[in-house]
Structure formats: C-alpha cells, structure tokens
Amino acid sequence: VEKPCSGGQDLLVYPAKRKQLLRSELNAEKVPPSPLPAPKQIPPLKGCPTVMPGDFKEKVEELLVKYSSGLWASALPKAFEDMYKVKLPEDALKNLASLSDVCTIDYISGNPQKAILYAKLPPPTDKILKDAGQAHGDYDIKSVIEQEYLQIEGSITKSADTFMETVTIPPLIIPTEASPYVGRDYSAAQELMEDEMKEYYSKNSKVTPVQTVQIGQLLAVNAEEDAWLRAQVCYVDYGFSENVEKSKAYKLNPKFCSLSFQATKCKLAGLEVLSDDPDLVKVVESLTCGKIFAVEILEKADIPLVVLYDTSGEDDININATCLKAICDKSLEVHLQVDAMYTNVRVTNICSDGTLYCQVPCKGLNKLNDLLHKIEEYFHCKHMTSEYFVSLPFCGKICLFHCKGKWLRVEITNVHSSRALDVQFLDSGTVTSVKVSELREIPPLFLREMIAVPPQAIKCCLADLPQSIGMWTPDAVLWLRDSVLNCSDCSIKVTKVDETRGIAHIYLFTPKNFPDPHRSINRQITNADLWKHQKDVFLSAISSGASSPNSKSANTPILGNTGENFRKSLSDILRKSLVDHTSSFSMEELPPPAHLSKPGEHMDVYVPVACHPGYFVVQPWQEIHKLEVLMEEMILYYSMSEERHVAVEKDQVYAAKVENKWYRVLLKGILTNGLVSVYELDYGKHELVNIRKVQPLLDVFRKLPFQAVTAQLAGVKCSQWSEEASMVFRNHVEKKPLVALVQTVIENTNPWDRKVVVYLVDTSLPDTDIWIHDFMSEYLVELSKVN
C-alpha cells in the first residue's frame, strides 16, 4: 500500500511478519523488502554524473547492505542517486542478471521492476569451512533470510516506543481439521469494536492523524462510508488492500487491540493448480465476496485448505465445485434444441424414478475420450506411484476411477470415512460408493484440459407420459433398463428443455423403431402392463442403474466393475453370499450378544443417545472400530446391490439407508404412507424411512454383535424426569466417551431387549472425575429448592 509522505514522495510500506517466525517456515514465507527512507529535503542535482561501470556493482552491493529486508528494483535508481550523488546506468534495470554476483534477485512477476534485490551476506562459518577454497559460493537463500530477519526483529524492537508493536494481538483461532463450521454471530464482536472505534475517533478532538509511519505499525483508518477499521498497512479485519491518504490514518488505541484480527488467508481446495487463471479469479470473486459461508477445513496450516458451502438456500452449494464447473470450456458444452433429433445417443444410467442420463455425440465427448485415452497410455508407460493415490478426499474433488479397463472421471459427493465415499460419474450420471484407495489423482499434465471438458451426462426424462402413472414401479424401471441401458445407437427427439431443473424432456427410440413416434419407448412403456403397484414391494435404494453380474442389465459399465473391485476385497463368505441369495437372507441367524462387564466391574463406553437418566444407550468402546469397518463395508455393498423384490415383515432384522449411510435395523412397524419405523441396532435411534430404502441384511453383516445396549443410570432416586433435567443429563453424557461401573445386567433372548444399570463417570478433566449420578442428585436438590 502506498502512503503519501512529505516532499511529494511516496513511501512503500509492507506488512510486518509475526513476532516469532518458525525457522521451518522460512522457506515458505519470504520477509518483505524494507521501505525506502523518507527523502531528505535537498536541492535537485544538476548535471549529475553517471557512475562508471567499474564502480557500479561495488556501490550496489554497499547500498543493499543498508536495506536488510530487500529493495524493490524500481526503487534502486533513486536510492542509488541519493546515496552516491550519481545516476545509475540507464540500462542497469534492463539487465538485472548482471548483478547476480553481488546480490540475490527475487523475481516475483514477469516485470523485472517488480523484482526484489537482497544483499549477499557473508556465508555462515560452517559454510566457509565446508567450501574452503571455493571462489564463489552459492549460498542457500534460507540462511540469508534468517539473518536478515534477525536484523529486522532488532530494528522493530528498538522502535517499539514509536509505534504499537509492543501491543499483543491475540491470534485468530482456526477450527480443527476436517470439521465443518459456520461462524454464527461471528461478526458481533467486530461490529461492536467498529462502533466503539467510530465513537472514539469521530468525537475525540484530541486524536490527530499520524505524521510518520513505520513497518508493522498498527493504525485506525477512516474507510468508506465513515467506517473505522484496524489496519497494519492493509486492513487486518477484511484482508483487502487500499490506497489511503495519510490524513485518514490514526494511531490505534490499545483498547482496540484485544480482539484478534478477523481476516485470514485461505486456499480453495481443488483450485490450486488453476490459481493463475484470470477467469477463475473472476468467478471466485463473484461467488464469494461479501457473502457468508460454511467452511470445511481440510488442512490446518498458516494458510488453511478449505471447502466453502453456501447454506443460504434449501440445498448446500459447494462453492469449490461450482467454480470448477463455471470455467469449463463453453465451446464443448452440449445445448439440446427443442424439436431437434439426435442419433447415436447412448443411455448411460436409469434411476429408480425413471430419470435417464444420456451421452450425445459432440465435440466435448470426442475431446474427453481422447484425453482419457492419453491418460491410459500415460499410466501404462509410467509406473503408478503413491503420488497418484488420493490422500485428501473432499466433496467436489474431481479424480479418476478405473472401470472395465478404462479410466473415468468421478466427482466425490460424500465422504463417509477415511475408507469409503460416494462418487458420481460425471459422464454417465451414475452414483455409487467406492473405496478411497480405488481413486487416482488426474496427472498434472492433463488436469487443466480434463477440468475444461464439461460433464457429458445429460439428464433427461420421458415426455408426455400419462399423469395417472404416478410413481415408477420396479417393473417399469427394470423394463426400461433392459430395453435401452447402454445401447449406443438410440435416438432422441427433444420436446422441452427445463433450464431451471437442468433436465430435457425427450422421446426415446431404439434403432429399429426410429423415427416412428407410435413405436417410441414412451408409447411402449405406457402400453405395457408395468404400472401395477404392489404393496410392500420395493426396489433397492440405489438409483444408479446398478446391476449384478447375473442380471440382464449386467452390461452397466460403472457398477459392474465397482462390484468386481469390491468383491475382491471382501471375504469368501461375502463372495458366496452374492451368488447364494437364499442363504444370505435368512432371518433366524442373529449375532451373539455384545460383551458386557460383570456387576462391580468397569467398562469403557460411548453414549450415542441419551433421553434421560432412566433411558440412554451405550456402546462398548472396544468394539467401535469394528463397527466403523462394518458400516463402511455395508455402504460399499448396498450402493451397488442388484434390485430385488422383498416383502418386509415386522420384528425382523434388515439393512436400511438413513440419510447417506446403511444401518442394521429392527423393523418396528409398517405405515400406510410408504414409510416404515426402524430401530438402529448399533446406535439406538428410532427412525422413519421410505420402505424402498430397506434391504435384506446379509449373513456376513450379522457376525458383529449389535452394539446398542439400553441403559439406566444407577444411584439416583427419581422415576420421572422433567424436560429440563433430561436436557442437563443429555448435555453431560450424549456423544461422549465415559467409564461405566456396572451394577446390574438384565439379560433377554433378543439382544436389542437387554438392559444394563450403570454408574457413569466422566474422566475427561485432568484433576477430578465427575460421577454423573452425584451430579444429577445435586441438581435435583437445587431444583427442588428453587421450586
């Protein structure tokens, strides 16, 4: 930021670094150059001589020693003339490389005048001993910066009386990694401080603008719309830079230094390699500036790696992914025209609601196939090293998945754990779950081109179907899949394009029936006897056109291969289960009961659900890891399982999809509106789910004991708990690991009906243990006194 100084000159001021810079960070953070000193009032030199070339380098070397934090190349002529009363050679800045033997040159852009010149300091003693006899040493720039920084620290300390570097500003606390958070009321403290600053500086006549400024000085600046902001050369609470007249800059009062600076830099994950793209910069600015977001921190560092989410609408919008889609090559996009006919269309996916995804021959599809072929050759010629494995998965990341001998583009849509996640195939519309280890990074050589190609899956629906059809039946979906799925020479006629929903209404034709509208798929599926809705019969929850190896639609390219990869990793029991369905769906086999400590013994537990002291749920801590592995395996299996007709029964064990995960459940009741009531056997929650999201539980998933055990708190004399007391109890035990002292175990034939009476102890504090029953008893006593 340029600050005007007396004498009509400009003083360049740079942000001060932290008080203590870790040596391990010196490689990444270069100390900024020092400003030019305020020029003295001296008469201009007339006929000033030019320095002789022989003296030039020596004088530059001598001059740079005085600028310990570096000097801008553009400022060299003026500094040189002020010091030596002679002009710098006119071509000196055009050939900065000639100065490399007397100084270190840091080119920060393509403009040579934007380079920073650093004096070459004497090498360390151990360097001299190591390189004795060597005329010119190529000294590590890190050592130079370390010594320069020590000099800067000394100069700042000496000038502490003149500006406010002695004031300690508390650091801005960045949340832990991989934890999404929303800054609720984030600006309340800052807005209060700004109001107080405005009151202080606007009405206090004794406060006057600063006369001189120094490196790192904290200021109060009168910005636009009469707002008062804290600044350290740039605004520390907003992160943008402005040219500000000195008359608007005031000394910052210490009482405004208690709040952490509210601006911090961050990097948008997935966009790093494209950071120099001007179009991307414009898109990011238009989508983010002045808005409030939820932030998921993937990597905690000085500049954290983040994913931004716009949560202002009904659905959360991934800003990182939106930015990537916005910079796609528009010339490669497919724009379907109403009443137009398209041939050689490939139907790549059919969902359980009748939605189709199609690929239409176009320039973008040709470009994509060419890139994927090049990537295949690249991986074939180059040994697959660990650098191509996905080490940091996040929602919106685009990577590669190998399927049926081909590499395909996928976008991560949901991360379940460190091992399992959901992906959508960008060019077929298929959604499935895969292992993180099956994904690969796009090689940097092809990354820009790959991101530029828009997704080639076009979302469609069959036009002009009778309204009486209503919900699609499993028979109708299966008939449609058998008829057209992965047929590469279908034809379509577009009747309507709904831009808001991103879907095209089409007439679909197989090769033999084109273009007769009476023989279109739309008419055939309407006339077929496929729409008789059967009670309590449903498809699997997967809406991605999954197929088993034995089904008629086993030519589905995506999930067929995913099933292969997944089955290779499972045990022989699961492989057998995939073929022998009758043994897989037996309802009698239940796992053994979960192991519980004997009365009088302790056990580590986790409390996933707590209603009140008379009813809560505990999980044995030592089995939690096994449960997490089981959950991952269920996600991977059921996301690709074949469709099957199953009649559900009350009080039987199933697998059910709740939100984005699959759980082992006990079916408690069947409602008339297509919902069923289930009890999560591992987590103790009661849920209502769509009947279509319930599947048979394979025997391989029945080995681990059900982990949810109903519990009651011992040591309290209360049979009915108020909502207030229940809330206090929940706040102290729910979602926490605790120690349980078992008083009684009440056994039952059904593992979900077992019950345990325990004392709970919170051992998280360093100096004391909290016995929950004592705490609740004391709370009841105090509550009775108030009442």
Disulfide bonds with the S-S distance in Angstrom:
none
